[in-house]
Amino acid sequence: MNLSGWRSKIEEINSLGLTEIALFLTGLGKEERKDLYDVLENTPISSIPHVHLRTDMALDEIDYLSDKYKVEAFNLHSSTEFPLQYDYGKYASKIFLENCYVVPGESELQKFGGLCIDFSHWEEKKLENDQNYCEKMERAVANYMIGCAHVSAIKDRPIPVVINSKIKEFSSHVLESMHELDYIKKYKKYLPNIISIELENPIQEQLEAKKYLENIINTVS
């Protein structure tokens, strides 16, 4: 498997003739995002239903994405992890807060559209028997709209994370076996209309994962 940066993903988009993607901007600074937008202009992409924002993004950048690509849902991490730098009130109803290492609190969720579920983080906390985290998630999904979601891989044992090899996690952005997506069967009742695959695999492999997930979702249990 050849993991690569966003520029090679653009090459795949062009070769595959894709017209719709989800866009995860979490690893890109302002200047690199500008480069990405310029390159995207010359691809077949006409629709980006879901964008993962960064808190260093000013409103004009969000305006551009919303207007050009008909974005239906944005997501952010909790401000306890990444404090807000701008007032996103204009887009509050379309912004959904993600459960990452913490579950967004009610005071935050009330200010935005609701919840963006990262299912791999939730499943990881279950595997770690983090009852406090799981109880907070159960309350959140019971009381707030689920506007969008992320799906990543869940390994059968914790593995070192890329940014810090001393930390080991079940959740991974690298898929090695389709069975690492089987955990989604447990969460079918929480699936929203917009579900984005959060993987670093080549897009062709992500499309295969998409078909696998569609089969899980469409199979009557």
DRENDREN-45955 format. One record per residue (C-alpha): residue number from 1; x, y, z; residue in one letter. Coordinates in Angstrom, 3 decimals. Example, Ala and Ser with C-alpha at 12.3 -4.5 7.8 and 13.67 -1.06 7.14 Angstrom:
     n         c1         c2         c3   res
     1     12.300     -4.500      7.800     A
     2     13.670     -1.060      7.140     S
% end
This chain:
     n         c1         c2         c3   res
     1      0.000      0.000      0.000     M
     2      1.386      3.386     -1.017     N
     3      0.317      6.125      1.406     L
     4      0.809      9.591      0.027     S
     5      0.009     13.281      0.395     G
     6     -2.834     15.303     -1.010     W
     7     -1.168     16.040     -4.345     R
     8     -1.183     12.385     -5.342     S
     9     -4.811     12.197     -4.221     K
    10     -5.537     15.002     -6.692     I
    11     -3.925     12.912     -9.436     E
    12     -6.236     10.042     -8.501     E
    13     -9.272     12.323     -8.518     I
    14     -8.420     13.380    -12.051     N
    15     -7.671      9.883    -13.321     S
    16    -10.848      8.467    -11.777     L
    17    -12.992     11.414    -12.876     G
    18    -14.450     11.904     -9.407     L
    19    -16.955     14.723     -9.005     T
    20    -17.608     14.493     -5.256     E
    21    -15.342     14.083     -2.224     I
    22    -15.151     14.856      1.492     A
    23    -12.384     17.274      2.429     L
    24    -10.273     16.904      5.584     F
    25     -8.159     20.020      6.113     L
    26     -6.822     19.178      9.570     T
    27     -3.217     18.651      8.491     G
    28     -2.862     21.707      6.257     L
    29     -1.768     25.211      7.216     G
    30     -3.139     28.327      5.538     K
    31     -0.666     28.531      2.654     E
    32     -0.931     24.848      1.809     E
    33     -4.719     25.102      1.866     R
    34     -4.495     27.908     -0.703     K
    35     -2.418     25.638     -2.904     D
    36     -4.968     22.853     -2.499     L
    37     -7.878     25.124     -3.454     Y
    38     -6.053     26.317     -6.567     D
    39     -5.391     22.749     -7.668     V
    40     -8.955     21.624     -6.873     L
    41    -10.264     24.291     -9.252     E
    42     -8.772     22.278    -12.117     N
    43    -10.309     18.924    -11.161     T
    44    -13.766     17.477    -11.984     P
    45    -14.849     18.059     -8.352     I
    46    -18.109     20.016     -8.202     S
    47    -19.472     18.903     -4.832     S
    48    -17.916     18.600     -1.369     I
    49    -20.779     17.759      1.014     P
    50    -18.567     17.554      4.113     H
    51    -15.523     19.588      5.151     V
    52    -13.457     19.096      8.300     H
    53    -12.510     22.639      9.347     L
    54     -9.554     23.959     11.324     R
    55     -9.972     26.738     13.858     T
    56     -7.431     28.921     12.042     D
    57     -9.846     29.280      9.116     M
    58    -11.424     32.719      8.752     A
    59    -14.958     33.174      7.427     L
    60    -13.880     34.142      3.918     D
    61    -12.275     30.726      3.515     E
    62    -15.425     28.978      4.688     I
    63    -17.509     31.232      2.428     D
    64    -15.428     30.137     -0.543     Y
    65    -15.853     26.431      0.170     L
    66    -19.549     26.760      0.936     S
    67    -20.347     28.747     -2.191     D
    68    -18.174     26.865     -4.658     K
    69    -18.727     23.292     -3.499     Y
    70    -22.212     23.325     -1.964     K
    71    -21.001     22.149      1.456     V
    72    -23.828     20.675      3.527     E
    73    -21.942     20.015      6.758     A
    74    -18.752     21.203      8.431     F
    75    -17.163     19.764     11.526     N
    76    -14.789     20.943     14.213     L
    77    -13.175     19.410     17.270     H
    78    -14.223     20.594     20.711     S
    79    -12.817     24.001     21.666     S
    80    -11.313     22.353     24.753     T
    81     -8.891     20.680     22.323     E
    82     -8.621     23.451     19.727     F
    83     -9.858     26.868     20.944     P
    84    -11.874     28.869     18.413     L
    85    -10.083     31.794     16.782     Q
    86    -13.085     33.173     14.870     Y
    87    -16.813     33.671     15.338     D
    88    -18.501     30.956     13.288     Y
    89    -22.036     32.060     14.108     G
    90    -22.846     32.523     10.415     K
    91    -22.378     28.791      9.855     Y
    92    -23.300     27.514     13.311     A
    93    -26.266     25.452     12.106     S
    94    -24.056     23.633      9.582     K
    95    -21.144     22.994     11.957     I
    96    -21.101     19.745     13.930     F
    97    -18.703     19.018     16.771     L
    98    -16.635     15.853     16.693     E
    99    -15.915     13.486     19.533     N
   100    -12.172     13.015     19.475     C
   101    -10.225     12.557     22.708     Y
   102    -13.040     14.368     24.513     V
   103    -16.797     14.430     23.947     V
   104    -18.073     17.961     23.235     P
   105    -19.997     19.344     26.200     G
   106    -23.618     20.438     26.130     E
   107    -22.739     24.135     26.334     S
   108    -20.758     23.752     23.080     E
   109    -23.219     21.503     21.293     L
   110    -26.019     23.987     21.951     Q
   111    -24.113     26.671     20.035     K
   112    -23.732     24.583     16.885     F
   113    -25.744     22.208     14.722     G
   114    -25.069     19.151     16.818     G
   115    -22.689     16.201     16.712     L
   116    -20.249     14.787     14.178     C
   117    -19.642     11.228     15.315     I
   118    -16.189      9.803     14.821     D
   119    -17.146      6.164     15.180     F
   120    -13.587      4.904     15.512     S
   121    -12.921      7.131     18.525     H
   122    -16.149      5.973     20.146     W
   123    -15.349      2.322     19.474     E
   124    -11.822      2.793     20.790     E
   125    -13.133      4.162     24.082     K
   126    -15.430      1.158     24.367     K
   127    -12.485     -1.172     23.824     L
   128    -10.573      0.727     26.501     E
   129    -13.595      0.459     28.820     N
   130    -13.757      4.243     29.248     D
   131    -17.224      4.345     30.769     Q
   132    -17.225      8.097     31.368     N
   133    -16.541      8.842     27.700     Y
   134    -19.146      6.330     26.530     C
   135    -21.815      7.665     28.879     E
   136    -21.204     11.184     27.542     K
   137    -21.549      9.897     23.978     M
   138    -24.808      8.152     24.771     E
   139    -26.207     11.406     26.202     R
   140    -24.949     13.410     23.229     A
   141    -26.488     11.151     20.577     V
   142    -29.759     11.051     22.514     A
   143    -30.083     14.823     22.751     N
   144    -28.409     16.356     19.697     Y
   145    -28.684     16.069     15.945     M
   146    -26.074     13.876     14.253     I
   147    -25.228     15.949     11.203     G
   148    -22.292     13.996      9.791     C
   149    -19.832     11.264     10.720     A
   150    -16.328      9.898     10.170     H
   151    -15.358      6.279      9.666     V
   152    -11.762      5.079     10.145     S
   153    -10.205      1.675     10.763     A
   154    -10.260     -0.188     14.083     I
   155     -7.326     -2.536     14.622     K
   156     -7.547     -5.764     16.605     D
   157     -4.850     -4.453     18.949     R
   158     -3.490     -0.975     19.769     P
   159     -0.748      0.188     17.391     I
   160      1.656      3.169     17.624     P
   161      0.258      6.409     16.174     V
   162      2.180      8.195     13.430     V
   163      2.776     11.469     15.272     I
   164      3.938      9.843     18.523     N
   165      5.070      6.226     18.525     S
   166      4.866      6.109     22.324     K
   167      1.086      6.334     22.067     I
   168     -0.862      3.290     20.919     K
   169     -4.457      3.322     19.665     E
   170     -7.010      0.963     18.153     F
   171     -8.227      3.716     15.832     S
   172     -6.216      4.252     12.657     S
   173     -6.400      6.291      9.443     H
   174     -4.713      3.436      7.587     V
   175     -6.915      0.533      6.499     L
   176     -5.181     -2.813      5.978     E
   177     -8.195     -5.143      5.939     S
   178    -11.847     -4.505      5.177     M
   179    -12.696     -6.328      8.385     H
   180    -11.290     -3.305     10.235     E
   181    -14.565     -1.613      9.259     L
   182    -16.855     -4.327     10.632     D
   183    -17.329     -2.478     13.936     Y
   184    -19.696     -0.103     12.120     I
   185    -22.346     -2.827     12.357     K
   186    -22.745     -1.869     16.034     K
   187    -23.552      1.749     15.187     Y
   188    -26.005      1.477     12.292     K
   189    -28.790      3.214     14.191     K
   190    -26.611      6.308     14.598     Y
   191    -25.567      6.694     10.953     L
   192    -26.440     10.116      9.464     P
   193    -26.932     10.898      5.783     N
   194    -23.403     12.275      5.425     I
   195    -20.709      9.728      6.291     I
   196    -17.108     10.423      5.320     S
   197    -14.271      7.923      5.125     I
   198    -11.294      9.269      7.084     E
   199     -8.395      7.260      5.700     L
   200     -4.979      7.989      4.234     E
   201     -5.162      5.064      1.815     N
   202     -5.099      5.760     -1.921     P
   203     -8.508      6.839     -3.182     I
   204     -8.979      3.648     -5.194     Q
   205     -8.703      1.678     -1.933     E
   206    -11.056      4.136     -0.237     Q
   207    -13.628      3.504     -2.978     L
   208    -13.387     -0.217     -2.224     E
   209    -13.900      0.586      1.468     A
   210    -16.927      2.674      0.491     K
   211    -18.498     -0.322     -1.278     K
   212    -17.772     -2.528      1.733     Y
   213    -19.389     -0.010      4.088     L
   214    -22.414      0.383      1.821     E
   215    -22.940     -3.369      1.989     N
   216    -22.843     -3.221      5.812     I
   217    -25.235     -0.286      5.911     I
   218    -27.702     -1.785      3.417     N
   219    -27.731     -5.268      4.922     T
   220    -30.773     -5.853      7.124     V
   221    -29.600     -7.129     10.496     S
% end
